[in-house]
Amino acid sequence: MTYQDITQYNSPNYTSGRPYGIHYIVIHWWDDPSNHPMFDAVINTLCNPKRGASAHYIAEAGRVACIVDPDDRAWHAGDGVGVGSKGNDKGIGIECNPRQSDGDYATIAELIRDLRAMYGDLPLIRHRDCSSTQCPGTYDLDRLDKLARGLTAPADPARHIRHNEARSGRLLGAAHHEACSGDRRNHPRWHHVRPDQVRREREHLRRQVGYRRQ
């Protein structure tokens, strides 16, 4: 892995579990490049509970942020949840830098390779294949696919499982801190740590650890 794996952000905008399986990687772009969208601003927007939208990954040259566990359903495609939808229910959403530099393509292709190593040979589709939108603009999915297939398979395809364990640990640790302190407002990210989310993260962590040990 040559990109920076950013793990400290967690969006509350998701639905737990994958009852329909994972069948696609959905390519998005952040916004029209003329609007000059920035990596950190996109993360902040998609982690805002008032936004009601998210993605699994935000990616640009050299760095990738995972804000929703790929084993849960991010709200990224605008085609509904719980209805067998192609994007939200069955897809992993990647928000890509709209400037489309060679570095952007290289990093996104590496992420695609890593996801395929874990979830199988998932086809790439566009956001506009799921709902009415111009997203992802002029992104060249054939180029991304060829780049991803030309990369050597990762030595550790379960790398993202450890990442997900870290996400669960942070949420559980935050909840424990707040319970012990008696003042949950002490933790600056309390609004991301709801009791139901903590329970789901604990259960999900146990499943993943059990899977890895088999």
ZIMOJO-V159586 format. One record per residue. N is the residue number from 1. RES is the residue in three letters. PHI is phi in degrees with one decimal (999 if undefined). PSI is psi as a letter, one per 20 degrees, with the letter a starting at -180 (999 if undefined). D_FIRST is the distance of its C-alpha to the first C-alpha in Angstrom with 1 decimal. Layout:
BEGIN
n: [N N]
res: [RES RES]
phi: [PHI PHI]
psi: [PSI PSI]
d_first: [D_FIRST D_FIRST]
END
This chain:
BEGIN
n: [1 2 3 4 5 6 7 8 9 10 11 12 13 14 15 16 17 18 19 20 21 22 23 24 25 26 27 28 29 30 31 32 33 34 35 36 37 38 39 40 41 42 43 44 45 46 47 48 49 50 51 52 53 54 55 56 57 58 59 60 61 62 63 64 65 66 67 68 69 70 71 72 73 74 75 76 77 78 79 80 81 82 83 84 85 86 87 88 89 90 91 92 93 94 95 96 97 98 99 100 101 102 103 104 105 106 107 108 109 110 111 112 113 114 115 116 117 118 119 120 121 122 123 124 125 126 127 128 129 130 131 132 133 134 135 136 137 138 139 140 141 142 143 144 145 146 147 148 149 150 151 152 153 154 155 156 157 158 159 160 161 162 163 164 165 166 167 168 169 170 171 172 173 174 175 176 177 178 179 180 181 182 183 184 185 186 187 188 189 190 191 192 193 194 195 196 197 198 199 200 201 202 203 204 205 206 207 208 209 210 211 212 213 214]
res: [MET THR TYR GLN ASP ILE THR GLN TYR ASN SER PRO ASN TYR THR SER GLY ARG PRO TYR GLY ILE HIS TYR ILE VAL ILE HIS TRP TRP ASP ASP PRO SER ASN HIS PRO MET PHE ASP ALA VAL ILE ASN THR LEU CYS ASN PRO LYS ARG GLY ALA SER ALA HIS TYR ILE ALA GLU ALA GLY ARG VAL ALA CYS ILE VAL ASP PRO ASP ASP ARG ALA TRP HIS ALA GLY ASP GLY VAL GLY VAL GLY SER LYS GLY ASN ASP LYS GLY ILE GLY ILE GLU CYS ASN PRO ARG GLN SER ASP GLY ASP TYR ALA THR ILE ALA GLU LEU ILE ARG ASP LEU ARG ALA MET TYR GLY ASP LEU PRO LEU ILE ARG HIS ARG ASP CYS SER SER THR GLN CYS PRO GLY THR TYR ASP LEU ASP ARG LEU ASP LYS LEU ALA ARG GLY LEU THR ALA PRO ALA ASP PRO ALA ARG HIS ILE ARG HIS ASN GLU ALA ARG SER GLY ARG LEU LEU GLY ALA ALA HIS HIS GLU ALA CYS SER GLY ASP ARG ARG ASN HIS PRO ARG TRP HIS HIS VAL ARG PRO ASP GLN VAL ARG ARG GLU ARG GLU HIS LEU ARG ARG GLN VAL GLY TYR ARG ARG GLN]
phi: [999 -107.1 -93.2 -72.5 -97.5 -93.7 -123.9 -88.6 -108.6 -137.8 -83.2 -83.0 -93.5 -159.0 -120.4 -67.8 83.4 -134.4 -65.0 -102.4 78.3 -118.0 -126.0 -143.2 -110.8 -101.4 -94.8 -122.1 -123.7 -63.1 179.7 -58.9 -60.9 -66.9 -86.5 55.3 -68.5 -121.1 -51.8 -64.6 -66.6 -65.7 -58.8 -60.8 -63.0 -79.2 -97.6 -82.9 -62.3 -76.8 -73.1 69.5 -146.5 -160.8 -158.3 -80.9 -134.2 -118.4 -135.7 -152.7 -52.2 88.1 -152.1 -138.1 -111.1 -98.9 -112.7 -136.9 -56.2 -64.3 -84.6 -116.0 -102.7 -75.8 -97.7 -126.6 -111.9 69.2 -120.5 91.0 -131.0 82.1 -125.1 73.9 -68.0 -65.2 -86.7 -67.6 -78.4 -117.1 -115.1 -103.3 -95.6 -117.5 -88.4 -111.0 -60.8 -71.3 -73.8 57.5 -73.5 -58.9 -64.6 -59.5 -59.9 -64.0 -69.3 -63.7 -63.4 -66.3 -62.8 -59.8 -57.3 -63.4 -66.7 -66.5 -63.2 -89.2 -113.7 97.5 -79.3 -73.1 -74.0 -92.7 -131.8 -93.9 -53.2 -69.3 -77.9 -107.9 -157.3 -74.7 -166.4 -92.5 -65.7 -101.7 61.3 -99.0 -57.4 -95.0 -69.9 -63.7 -63.1 -59.7 -63.8 -65.3 -62.6 -62.8 -73.9 -85.8 -89.7 -67.0 -59.3 -65.8 -67.9 -129.0 -66.1 -91.7 -53.1 -69.8 -65.8 -62.1 -60.9 -66.8 -62.6 -64.7 -60.1 -63.5 -61.8 -64.7 -65.6 -67.5 -63.8 -64.4 -65.1 -63.9 -58.5 -70.5 -65.7 -73.2 -77.5 80.3 -140.0 -66.2 -70.4 -63.9 -92.6 -66.0 -113.2 -57.0 -65.2 -94.0 -116.8 -89.9 -55.6 -66.4 -68.9 -61.0 -61.9 -63.7 -64.3 -63.2 -64.0 -65.7 -60.2 -62.2 -63.0 -66.2 -62.6 -62.8 -64.6 -66.8 -84.2 -71.8]
psi: [p i q p o p j j q o p i m r p q r m i j a p i q p p p r q g r p h i i l q q g h h g g g g i j o h i h k q a r g q p q r o i q p p o i p p i j r o q n i i k k r p j j k q g f g h i q p p o o q p i h l r h h g g g g h h g g g g g h h h g j a m p q p r q g i i h r o r i p l c j p n h g g g g g g g i i q p q q h n i j g i g h g h h h g g h g g h h g g g g h h h h j n i i h p i k h i i n q g h g g g g h g g g g g g g g h g h i 999]
d_first: [0.0 3.8 5.8 8.2 8.7 12.5 14.6 18.1 19.7 21.6 23.7 27.0 27.3 26.5 28.3 27.4 26.6 26.1 29.6 29.0 25.7 22.6 23.4 21.7 19.0 21.0 20.1 21.8 22.2 23.1 26.5 28.4 27.0 30.6 30.4 27.6 25.4 23.0 19.7 21.2 24.4 22.9 21.3 24.7 26.6 24.7 24.9 28.7 30.8 33.4 31.2 31.0 27.8 24.1 20.9 18.0 15.4 16.0 13.7 14.1 12.7 9.9 10.4 10.8 13.6 14.6 18.4 19.7 18.6 17.9 20.6 23.0 24.5 23.7 26.7 25.2 27.2 30.8 32.0 33.0 31.9 33.6 34.9 32.4 31.0 28.4 26.2 26.7 27.6 25.5 22.5 19.2 19.5 17.1 18.8 17.7 18.9 22.2 22.2 20.0 18.8 16.8 13.9 14.4 14.5 11.3 9.3 11.5 11.2 7.5 8.7 11.7 10.2 8.6 12.1 14.0 12.7 14.2 17.2 18.2 18.7 19.3 21.1 20.5 23.5 24.6 26.0 29.3 29.3 29.8 32.2 34.2 32.0 30.8 27.2 24.8 27.1 26.2 22.6 22.3 20.9 21.7 19.5 16.5 17.3 17.7 14.5 12.6 14.8 14.3 10.7 10.4 10.2 7.5 9.2 9.5 10.4 12.3 9.7 11.3 14.6 14.3 13.4 16.6 18.5 17.9 19.2 22.2 22.8 23.0 25.5 27.5 27.6 28.8 31.5 32.6 33.0 35.0 37.2 38.0 38.7 41.0 39.8 36.8 37.1 35.8 32.2 31.1 29.0 31.7 32.1 28.6 29.7 32.5 34.1 33.3 29.6 29.5 31.2 28.8 25.7 27.4 28.3 24.8 23.3 25.9 25.2 21.4 22.2 24.9 22.8 20.2 23.1 24.9]
END
